[in-house]
Amino acid sequence: KRDWSSDVCSSDLHVRFALETGLPASHYRLRVFDAAGRVVRDLGEGPVTPGAIVDRSWSGDDVHGRAVTPGLYLMMLDAAGQQRTARVVVLR
């Protein structure tokens, strides 16, 4: 469960989510994309069971550990056959 709308971050962005009860256990993947659709950072993947809370954070860096440029990014969660996307605006 997460309010998947938009966030503004100038430091670490913390994301918590859980599968709704009643859904089967699943595999999740959480990634960050730039406005051109390129993967900027993979924030994690693995098994998740309904009701279990998954905590992840993004410090605004790319896969090489470099700070991303200010702008709009998309955070995408795939889990239990569903996909959620949130806009993230990075400020420096």
Secondary structure, 3 states (H helix, E strand, C coil): CCCCCEEEECCCEEEEEEECCCCCCEEEEEEEEECCCCEEEEEEEEEECECCEEEEEECCECCCCCECCCEEEEEEEEECCEEEEEEEEECC
